[in-house]
């Protein structure tokens, strides 16, 4: 086999992941079904198809060149020249040999194919690396004024985060083996682990196994390995505790299994099995399951490989791999295979040879692309397919639970233990009127604490059915939904149910700074981040109502790229504002010599003409300005009636330039009778001042003619609400400016101490969870609350967060609902509440703004919806 062909075969084996033949789950199962067809193509069909494609054109080339060569030889002889020394003859001979040697063209085609597929493929992904010429890249351009383009723009990013699930397989005897993860050191917020902190599945040495009559549990840890060993080394070490070489066994297959020399005496798994006398388990797990690469592989090692690969798998999925590769192939051929200068200087036969090679190259490349496209499209279908909800639970306050269920609730130790953990009910001592905490709980205790939150996950399905059947209109009474799953999949799940119903989307995606990098591949850190955000934001737009608003918080590291993404998805005309939030008053030191105090909140509407920005509660300083009270007790302040903002000069609004007559003796003001003159664009005053009156015109201290805030008719109607005061010897007209109870327009600079993430985010979580808070970089509850208020000021509107993190958005909505119930339209103090089960950064959370206590639904891994109850769903 030629060197170039072997290089191509090795590359294609990597592209088709033929080196993963040991895996038999997910996409690998599909690849295994196609493996024989692909292998047959590489081993048997590739070379013949290249030769057949070339043979269509080579025979004609040979005949033409052969004729030219004979003619040149005859001409040389006629001139008395040795044909072997004739330059023309040498040139034609070289062409004849090149055109007549299929191996030379074959090698060129194999080399070109290798260069093409290697260029666009890297570590499992196909990336857009369009090269115009050596060292220069080009991007597709279709005439847009400005275009956002990034390496992974046409790929779905499947976030690199572990999804830990118990792994179970059945042995030939029917008994089951379970791999159980008992402890894991996981990445938070999809952040990239350092090079020295790559985690591995390792045996739990303190408690390696648990053996039951027909079940074997093998316990694992997932954490960094100080020795930095590969996962395959760990798998081999774990398997060695079960197996011994066949040469150590007697014909019955059992002798030697417990010999001292059969395995490392320091292996904790072996010691545990010896103590349990687990010969039968060892025999079955030692069943051979060889592969060509690993002929000594056992059944246990096979399942270890599947389990560890399954839980650490991450990748990109191309949205249109076939179309992408075909377009790039044509670009590659035009710019790097077909050289126009050579074609212009060559003869027709040589040009025909060029075309024959290109046709052969395209034909074979299209065949390979078709194989790759089938596999990638299947992955895409799996990714876009709506996922099943595998579990749904509800959180419901006891006051909404029928009393006949209290006996079962009181008997649940699991529910009692959670209440102890979350609400410290074990500290309730009781008194003459209130029952104290006890084990088990009593029905009287439950009745005395009606706002304890029951979680249906602690009860059997029959109990859950009876409980839910007791709630009228469950869907309407549900005011919170927590979906536990990959956030793209969660959005895909809820898209139909919540299409155009979400009023506010608030997200706090990973900032991707050095200390909070996402997991990314191929060194395309920013491109991966953009792909992560863009696809999920685009999907969320479908559930946003026509008057809905999106708020995304970010820092300087990705803010400019985020703005481009949001302009692309929501369109730049729907950009509303960028708010600068002083979230770190003391500043975060950087290596560049600056201390960072701020982050940003970017606001976008779905349709700018349909959206209305909500108002924020007045600050204390704003309220203090309104130090006057009218006849009805409403606060106001005196504001100069002369307009001073843009468009306040007389030529701008000539109808608002007129006099106000003031009688100082009686402290009365009036608007004189007047008539508008269209020709002069001015008022003709029909009434002169009365004795004791003065005329006050809207002229500022510099003598510039300005205008009043109102026109004549409104001024006449509200003149009684005006007041004339003397300032610096000059009369000024003031009007009442009332405090708008609905709040003030949000500004773009937020510097309140309440927005400090340390004091009102990190500190609050530590008060909930203790010093070892499970969440890094939490937001200030006040900042999130105000962002939600801006986007969702109406009651009974839905709020969505699909980067739920520590659940601050849900906390903010709960507190807003409490504020609405106590003082509609007003602001109240923040009280903390626990939000269990939101530690997965890819979770999505939807809450309902409502003024009454309701139900909530949580979702652990893909979900449903929530009541004056809450619900949670998994999938």
Number of C-alpha atoms within 10 A of each C-alpha: 6 10 11 17 21 14 16 21 18 13 18 21 17 16 20 21 15 17 11 13 15 20 19 16 14 11 14 19 13 14 21 20 10 15 18 11 11 21 16 11 16 19 10 11 12 17 16 11 15 21 16 11 19 22 16 12 20 22 12 16 21 20 15 13 21 18 11 16 20 14 12 19 20 14 15 19 12 11 10 9 13 12 18 12 10 15 12 16 22 16 12 19 18 13 19 19 15 16 23 20 13 15 13 12 22 21 15 16 24 24 16 21 24 21 15 18 20 15 15 15 16 14 10 16 17 23 23 23 17 19 17 15 11 8 6 9 11 11 13 11 10 7 7 7 6 8 12 11 16 17 18 24 20 20 23 22 25 19 21 19 23 15 14 15 12 11 18 16 13 11 15 10 10 10 14 17 21 17 19 19 19 14 13 16 12 15 17 19 26 22 22 21 17 8 7 11 14 16 22 23 26 21 23 19 14 9 14 21 23 14 15 9 7 11 16 18 17 20 22 21 19 20 16 19 17 10 7 13 13 13 18 16 10 17 21 15 18 22 22 21 23 26 22 22 13 14 9 15 14 11 9 6 14 16 12 17 24 19 11 9 11 18 20 14 13 9 16 19 26 26 17 18 20 14 9 12 12 17 15 11 20 19 15 18 21 22 15 16 17 15 13 9 10 10 10 13 19 22 16 25 25 20 22 22 17 15 20 19 16 18 15 15 13 18 16 23 22 22 17 14 22 20 12 17 24 16 13 19 21 14 15 20 16 14 15 16 17 16 12 12 8 12 15 10 10 13 11 13 19 17 17 17 21 19 16 20 24 21 16 23 23 19 15 20 20 17 13 21 19 16 15 18 20 15 17 20 17 14 19 18 11 13 16 14 12 16 17 12 20 13 18 24 27 32 24 27 22 21 16 19 17 12 13 10 14 18 14 11 24 19 15 14 14 14 19 21 15 16 17 14 12 17 14 12 18 15 10 13 11 11 8 6 7 14 19 18 18 14 11 12 19 18 18 14 18 20 16 16 15 13 13 18 23 22 24 23 17 17 16 9 12 8 14 16 11 12 18 17 10 12 17 9 11 17 16 13 18 25 29 32 29 38 35 30 26 23 25 25 26 29 26 21 22 19 19 11 12 15 14 18 18 26 28 29 29 26 22 20 22 24 21 22 13 10 9 17 19 27 19 22 19 12 8 14 14 19 18 26 24 22 22 23 17 21 18 20 22 15 16 23 23 20 24 25 21 19 21 28 30 31 26 22 24 23 19 14 14 16 18 11 16 21 17 19 22 22 16 14 17 19 15 15 13 19 20 17 14 18 20 20 22 23 27 19 19 12 13 11 11 9 6 6 7 10 14 17 17 21 18 21 24 21 23 26 30 24 18 17 11 11 19 16 19 19 21 22 20 19 12 8 8 11 14 13 13 17 10 15 12 12 6 6 8 13 20 20 19 18 15 19 21 22 19 15 9 7 12 20 20 19 14 13 16 18 18 24 26 24 20 23 21 23 17 14 8 9 11 15 22 18 18 17 12 15 10 12 11 8 6 9 12 17 18 13 13 9 10 12 13 11 7 11 19 17 18 17 19 26 18 14 9 6 8 11 15 25 28 27 20 16 15 21 10 10 20 14 10 14 17 13 14 20 19 21 15 9 8 8 7 9 16 19 21 17 21 20 17 16 17 14 13 15 16 15 14 18 12 13 13 17 16 14 15 17 23 24 22 19 18 20 23 21 17 21 24 14 11 15 15 11 11 8 15 12 19 14 14 19 25 23 28 21 25 23 21 20 26 27 22 21 27 26 21 14 15 16 18 24 27 28 26 27 23 28 28 27 26 26 29 27 21 26 24 24 22 28 21 22 19 19 15 14 12 14 19 16 18 14 10 16 12 15 17 14 14 10 16 23 17 25 25 25 29 31 29 27 29 24 25 21 18 14 17 20 27 29 32 33 32 24 28 30 30 27 29 33 27 25 30 28 30 30 25 21 21
